[in-house]
């Protein structure tokens, strides 16, 4: 199975989004933020590093008309 790799522009967006979420967590305080908010930040950094985004793969399968 061939994985769809995100383009460099999308990977940069994921990186920026992850940094903004992490900055918000830092400014709020690690002990005050619910643990669930760490998940999207982690997923964004994973997608930025690897280029693999499950939501992007699913949306391409749904909306791609080949």
Backbone as XML, in Angstrom:
<?xml version="1.0"?>
<chain id="A" units="angstrom">
  <residue number="1" name="UNK">
    <atom name="N" x="0.843" y="-1.191" z="0.000"/>
    <atom name="CA" x="0.000" y="0.000" z="0.000"/>
    <atom name="C" x="0.882" y="1.247" z="0.000"/>
  </residue>
  <residue number="2" name="UNK">
    <atom name="N" x="0.617" y="2.111" z="-0.930"/>
    <atom name="CA" x="1.377" y="3.348" z="-1.024"/>
    <atom name="C" x="0.722" y="4.418" z="-0.148"/>
  </residue>
  <residue number="3" name="UNK">
    <atom name="N" x="1.520" y="4.985" z="0.751"/>
    <atom name="CA" x="0.995" y="6.054" z="1.602"/>
    <atom name="C" x="1.095" y="7.382" z="0.874"/>
  </residue>
  <residue number="4" name="UNK">
    <atom name="N" x="0.067" y="8.188" z="1.003"/>
    <atom name="CA" x="0.083" y="9.523" z="0.421"/>
    <atom name="C" x="0.898" y="10.430" z="1.316"/>
  </residue>
  <residue number="5" name="UNK">
    <atom name="N" x="1.933" y="10.995" z="0.778"/>
    <atom name="CA" x="2.771" y="11.918" z="1.529"/>
    <atom name="C" x="2.237" y="13.334" z="1.336"/>
  </residue>
  <residue number="6" name="UNK">
    <atom name="N" x="2.221" y="14.083" z="2.419"/>
    <atom name="CA" x="1.761" y="15.467" z="2.359"/>
    <atom name="C" x="2.814" y="16.318" z="1.651"/>
  </residue>
  <residue number="7" name="UNK">
    <atom name="N" x="2.363" y="17.344" z="0.976"/>
    <atom name="CA" x="3.289" y="18.244" z="0.291"/>
    <atom name="C" x="4.052" y="19.072" z="1.319"/>
  </residue>
  <residue number="8" name="UNK">
    <atom name="N" x="5.162" y="19.665" z="0.924"/>
    <atom name="CA" x="5.918" y="20.496" z="1.871"/>
    <atom name="C" x="5.104" y="21.656" z="2.440"/>
  </residue>
  <residue number="9" name="UNK">
    <atom name="N" x="4.196" y="22.220" z="1.660"/>
    <atom name="CA" x="3.377" y="23.324" z="2.164"/>
    <atom name="C" x="2.440" y="22.858" z="3.280"/>
  </residue>
  <residue number="10" name="UNK">
    <atom name="N" x="1.849" y="21.687" z="3.101"/>
    <atom name="CA" x="0.957" y="21.153" z="4.126"/>
    <atom name="C" x="1.746" y="20.754" z="5.360"/>
  </residue>
  <residue number="11" name="UNK">
    <atom name="N" x="2.945" y="20.192" z="5.170"/>
    <atom name="CA" x="3.783" y="19.827" z="6.314"/>
    <atom name="C" x="4.183" y="21.059" z="7.111"/>
  </residue>
  <residue number="12" name="UNK">
    <atom name="N" x="4.458" y="22.167" z="6.415"/>
    <atom name="CA" x="4.785" y="23.417" z="7.103"/>
    <atom name="C" x="3.579" y="23.937" z="7.883"/>
  </residue>
  <residue number="13" name="UNK">
    <atom name="N" x="2.378" y="23.785" z="7.314"/>
    <atom name="CA" x="1.162" y="24.166" z="8.019"/>
    <atom name="C" x="0.993" y="23.331" z="9.285"/>
  </residue>
  <residue number="14" name="UNK">
    <atom name="N" x="1.201" y="22.012" z="9.184"/>
    <atom name="CA" x="1.109" y="21.142" z="10.357"/>
    <atom name="C" x="2.098" y="21.572" z="11.433"/>
  </residue>
  <residue number="15" name="UNK">
    <atom name="N" x="3.316" y="21.912" z="11.030"/>
    <atom name="CA" x="4.331" y="22.342" z="11.985"/>
    <atom name="C" x="3.911" y="23.634" z="12.682"/>
  </residue>
  <residue number="16" name="UNK">
    <atom name="N" x="3.439" y="24.603" z="11.909"/>
    <atom name="CA" x="2.998" y="25.871" z="12.504"/>
    <atom name="C" x="1.811" y="25.674" z="13.442"/>
  </residue>
  <residue number="17" name="UNK">
    <atom name="N" x="0.867" y="24.842" z="13.046"/>
    <atom name="CA" x="-0.305" y="24.571" z="13.867"/>
    <atom name="C" x="0.092" y="23.889" z="15.179"/>
  </residue>
  <residue number="18" name="UNK">
    <atom name="N" x="1.019" y="22.932" z="15.096"/>
    <atom name="CA" x="1.511" y="22.265" z="16.293"/>
    <atom name="C" x="2.242" y="23.216" z="17.226"/>
  </residue>
  <residue number="19" name="UNK">
    <atom name="N" x="3.009" y="24.142" z="16.654"/>
    <atom name="CA" x="3.722" y="25.125" z="17.474"/>
    <atom name="C" x="2.737" y="26.065" z="18.165"/>
  </residue>
  <residue number="20" name="UNK">
    <atom name="N" x="1.699" y="26.496" z="17.464"/>
    <atom name="CA" x="0.709" y="27.394" z="18.069"/>
    <atom name="C" x="-0.037" y="26.704" z="19.208"/>
  </residue>
  <residue number="21" name="UNK">
    <atom name="N" x="-0.433" y="25.444" z="19.015"/>
    <atom name="CA" x="-1.100" y="24.708" z="20.094"/>
    <atom name="C" x="-0.150" y="24.538" z="21.279"/>
  </residue>
  <residue number="22" name="UNK">
    <atom name="N" x="1.111" y="24.179" z="21.003"/>
    <atom name="CA" x="2.086" y="23.993" z="22.077"/>
    <atom name="C" x="2.358" y="25.297" z="22.818"/>
  </residue>
  <residue number="23" name="UNK">
    <atom name="N" x="2.404" y="26.393" z="22.096"/>
    <atom name="CA" x="2.598" y="27.694" z="22.736"/>
    <atom name="C" x="1.420" y="28.036" z="23.640"/>
  </residue>
  <residue number="24" name="UNK">
    <atom name="N" x="0.212" y="27.738" z="23.195"/>
    <atom name="CA" x="-0.966" y="27.955" z="24.024"/>
    <atom name="C" x="-0.945" y="27.095" z="25.281"/>
  </residue>
  <residue number="25" name="UNK">
    <atom name="N" x="-0.500" y="25.845" z="25.146"/>
    <atom name="CA" x="-0.376" y="24.971" z="26.312"/>
    <atom name="C" x="0.662" y="25.527" z="27.277"/>
  </residue>
  <residue number="26" name="UNK">
    <atom name="N" x="1.785" y="25.987" z="26.740"/>
    <atom name="CA" x="2.848" y="26.529" z="27.578"/>
    <atom name="C" x="2.400" y="27.794" z="28.308"/>
  </residue>
  <residue number="27" name="UNK">
    <atom name="N" x="1.722" y="28.685" z="27.594"/>
    <atom name="CA" x="1.300" y="29.943" z="28.218"/>
    <atom name="C" x="0.194" y="29.733" z="29.247"/>
  </residue>
  <residue number="28" name="UNK">
    <atom name="N" x="-0.637" y="28.713" z="29.051"/>
    <atom name="CA" x="-1.690" y="28.413" z="30.009"/>
    <atom name="C" x="-1.129" y="27.731" z="31.241"/>
  </residue>
  <residue number="29" name="UNK">
    <atom name="N" x="-0.143" y="26.884" z="31.033"/>
    <atom name="CA" x="0.460" y="26.123" z="32.116"/>
    <atom name="C" x="0.179" y="24.651" z="31.926"/>
  </residue>
  <residue number="30" name="UNK">
    <atom name="N" x="1.226" y="23.851" z="32.018"/>
    <atom name="CA" x="1.089" y="22.417" z="31.763"/>
    <atom name="C" x="0.143" y="21.745" z="32.753"/>
  </residue>
  <residue number="31" name="UNK">
    <atom name="N" x="0.139" y="22.206" z="34.001"/>
    <atom name="CA" x="-0.702" y="21.571" z="35.018"/>
    <atom name="C" x="-2.167" y="21.975" z="34.902"/>
  </residue>
  <residue number="32" name="UNK">
    <atom name="N" x="-2.477" y="23.034" z="34.174"/>
    <atom name="CA" x="-3.865" y="23.505" z="34.044"/>
    <atom name="C" x="-4.553" y="22.981" z="32.793"/>
  </residue>
  <residue number="33" name="UNK">
    <atom name="N" x="-3.778" y="22.554" z="31.822"/>
    <atom name="CA" x="-4.340" y="22.124" z="30.540"/>
    <atom name="C" x="-4.752" y="20.655" z="30.633"/>
  </residue>
  <residue number="34" name="UNK">
    <atom name="N" x="-5.922" y="20.354" z="30.086"/>
    <atom name="CA" x="-6.392" y="18.973" z="30.056"/>
    <atom name="C" x="-5.493" y="18.153" z="29.134"/>
  </residue>
  <residue number="35" name="UNK">
    <atom name="N" x="-5.295" y="16.888" z="29.476"/>
    <atom name="CA" x="-4.380" y="16.029" z="28.717"/>
    <atom name="C" x="-4.824" y="15.837" z="27.277"/>
  </residue>
  <residue number="36" name="UNK">
    <atom name="N" x="-6.111" y="15.987" z="27.005"/>
    <atom name="CA" x="-6.617" y="15.769" z="25.652"/>
    <atom name="C" x="-6.077" y="16.804" z="24.655"/>
  </residue>
  <residue number="37" name="UNK">
    <atom name="N" x="-5.709" y="17.970" z="25.132"/>
    <atom name="CA" x="-5.181" y="19.008" z="24.244"/>
    <atom name="C" x="-3.777" y="18.679" z="23.738"/>
  </residue>
  <residue number="38" name="UNK">
    <atom name="N" x="-3.081" y="17.768" z="24.413"/>
    <atom name="CA" x="-1.756" y="17.381" z="23.954"/>
    <atom name="C" x="-1.822" y="16.487" z="22.709"/>
  </residue>
  <residue number="39" name="UNK">
    <atom name="N" x="-2.929" y="15.800" z="22.497"/>
    <atom name="CA" x="-3.054" y="14.890" z="21.357"/>
    <atom name="C" x="-2.987" y="15.598" z="20.002"/>
  </residue>
  <residue number="40" name="UNK">
    <atom name="N" x="-3.779" y="16.667" z="19.760"/>
    <atom name="CA" x="-3.673" y="17.312" z="18.442"/>
    <atom name="C" x="-2.288" y="17.901" z="18.176"/>
  </residue>
  <residue number="41" name="UNK">
    <atom name="N" x="-1.661" y="18.430" z="19.223"/>
    <atom name="CA" x="-0.314" y="18.975" z="19.037"/>
    <atom name="C" x="0.651" y="17.862" z="18.645"/>
  </residue>
  <residue number="42" name="UNK">
    <atom name="N" x="0.551" y="16.728" z="19.312"/>
    <atom name="CA" x="1.413" y="15.595" z="18.970"/>
    <atom name="C" x="1.150" y="15.071" z="17.570"/>
  </residue>
  <residue number="43" name="UNK">
    <atom name="N" x="-0.131" y="14.985" z="17.197"/>
    <atom name="CA" x="-0.468" y="14.532" z="15.847"/>
    <atom name="C" x="0.051" y="15.502" z="14.781"/>
  </residue>
  <residue number="44" name="UNK">
    <atom name="N" x="-0.002" y="16.790" z="15.064"/>
    <atom name="CA" x="0.493" y="17.776" z="14.097"/>
    <atom name="C" x="1.998" y="17.650" z="13.909"/>
  </residue>
  <residue number="45" name="UNK">
    <atom name="N" x="2.739" y="17.458" z="15.009"/>
    <atom name="CA" x="4.186" y="17.291" z="14.890"/>
    <atom name="C" x="4.524" y="15.989" z="14.165"/>
  </residue>
  <residue number="46" name="UNK">
    <atom name="N" x="3.766" y="14.916" z="14.443"/>
    <atom name="CA" x="3.982" y="13.648" z="13.742"/>
    <atom name="C" x="3.750" y="13.811" z="12.242"/>
  </residue>
  <residue number="47" name="UNK">
    <atom name="N" x="2.668" y="14.501" z="11.881"/>
    <atom name="CA" x="2.358" y="14.716" z="10.463"/>
    <atom name="C" x="3.398" y="15.605" z="9.795"/>
  </residue>
  <residue number="48" name="UNK">
    <atom name="N" x="3.913" y="16.591" z="10.521"/>
    <atom name="CA" x="4.921" y="17.479" z="9.943"/>
    <atom name="C" x="6.236" y="16.738" z="9.711"/>
  </residue>
  <residue number="49" name="UNK">
    <atom name="N" x="6.603" y="15.855" z="10.629"/>
    <atom name="CA" x="7.875" y="15.143" z="10.505"/>
    <atom name="C" x="7.798" y="14.040" z="9.448"/>
  </residue>
  <residue number="50" name="UNK">
    <atom name="N" x="6.750" y="13.237" z="9.489"/>
    <atom name="CA" x="6.672" y="12.076" z="8.595"/>
    <atom name="C" x="5.966" y="12.365" z="7.279"/>
  </residue>
  <residue number="51" name="UNK">
    <atom name="N" x="5.072" y="13.352" z="7.265"/>
    <atom name="CA" x="4.281" y="13.622" z="6.067"/>
    <atom name="C" x="3.067" y="12.731" z="5.957"/>
  </residue>
  <residue number="52" name="UNK">
    <atom name="N" x="2.816" y="11.917" z="6.979"/>
    <atom name="CA" x="1.668" y="11.008" z="6.981"/>
    <atom name="C" x="0.576" y="11.615" z="7.843"/>
  </residue>
  <residue number="53" name="UNK">
    <atom name="N" x="-0.556" y="11.911" z="7.229"/>
    <atom name="CA" x="-1.698" y="12.468" z="7.950"/>
    <atom name="C" x="-2.918" y="11.603" z="7.640"/>
  </residue>
  <residue number="54" name="UNK">
    <atom name="N" x="-3.418" y="10.854" z="8.644"/>
    <atom name="CA" x="-4.568" y="9.984" z="8.379"/>
    <atom name="C" x="-5.795" y="10.737" z="7.848"/>
  </residue>
  <residue number="55" name="UNK">
    <atom name="N" x="-6.057" y="11.919" z="8.359"/>
    <atom name="CA" x="-7.216" y="12.680" z="7.882"/>
    <atom name="C" x="-7.053" y="13.060" z="6.411"/>
  </residue>
  <residue number="56" name="UNK">
    <atom name="N" x="-5.846" y="13.389" z="6.011"/>
    <atom name="CA" x="-5.589" y="13.729" z="4.608"/>
    <atom name="C" x="-5.759" y="12.508" z="3.710"/>
  </residue>
  <residue number="57" name="UNK">
    <atom name="N" x="-5.321" y="11.347" z="4.160"/>
    <atom name="CA" x="-5.462" y="10.119" z="3.384"/>
    <atom name="C" x="-6.937" y="9.754" z="3.226"/>
  </residue>
  <residue number="58" name="UNK">
    <atom name="N" x="-7.696" y="9.845" z="4.313"/>
    <atom name="CA" x="-9.124" y="9.510" z="4.256"/>
    <atom name="C" x="-9.878" y="10.480" z="3.351"/>
  </residue>
  <residue number="59" name="UNK">
    <atom name="N" x="-9.572" y="11.780" z="3.462"/>
    <atom name="CA" x="-10.284" y="12.752" z="2.623"/>
    <atom name="C" x="-9.951" y="12.568" z="1.143"/>
  </residue>
  <residue number="60" name="UNK">
    <atom name="N" x="-8.719" y="12.174" z="0.831"/>
    <atom name="CA" x="-8.379" y="11.918" z="-0.563"/>
    <atom name="C" x="-9.126" y="10.705" z="-1.093"/>
  </residue>
  <residue number="61" name="UNK">
    <atom name="N" x="-9.304" y="9.669" z="-0.251"/>
    <atom name="CA" x="-10.042" y="8.486" z="-0.684"/>
    <atom name="C" x="-11.517" y="8.793" z="-0.890"/>
  </residue>
  <residue number="62" name="UNK">
    <atom name="N" x="-12.072" y="9.677" z="-0.080"/>
    <atom name="CA" x="-13.492" y="9.997" z="-0.193"/>
    <atom name="C" x="-13.767" y="10.911" z="-1.385"/>
  </residue>
  <residue number="63" name="UNK">
    <atom name="N" x="-12.941" y="11.955" z="-1.560"/>
    <atom name="CA" x="-13.249" y="12.982" z="-2.544"/>
    <atom name="C" x="-12.503" y="12.852" z="-3.864"/>
  </residue>
  <residue number="64" name="UNK">
    <atom name="N" x="-11.553" y="11.939" z="-3.975"/>
    <atom name="CA" x="-10.818" y="11.773" z="-5.219"/>
    <atom name="C" x="-11.655" y="10.948" z="-6.186"/>
  </residue>
  <residue number="65" name="UNK">
    <atom name="N" x="-11.924" y="11.490" z="-7.362"/>
    <atom name="CA" x="-12.804" y="10.827" z="-8.330"/>
    <atom name="C" x="-11.975" y="10.299" z="-9.498"/>
  </residue>
  <residue number="66" name="UNK">
    <atom name="N" x="-11.219" y="9.232" z="-9.242"/>
    <atom name="CA" x="-10.443" y="8.619" z="-10.315"/>
    <atom name="C" x="-11.077" y="7.351" z="-10.768"/>
  </residue>
</chain>
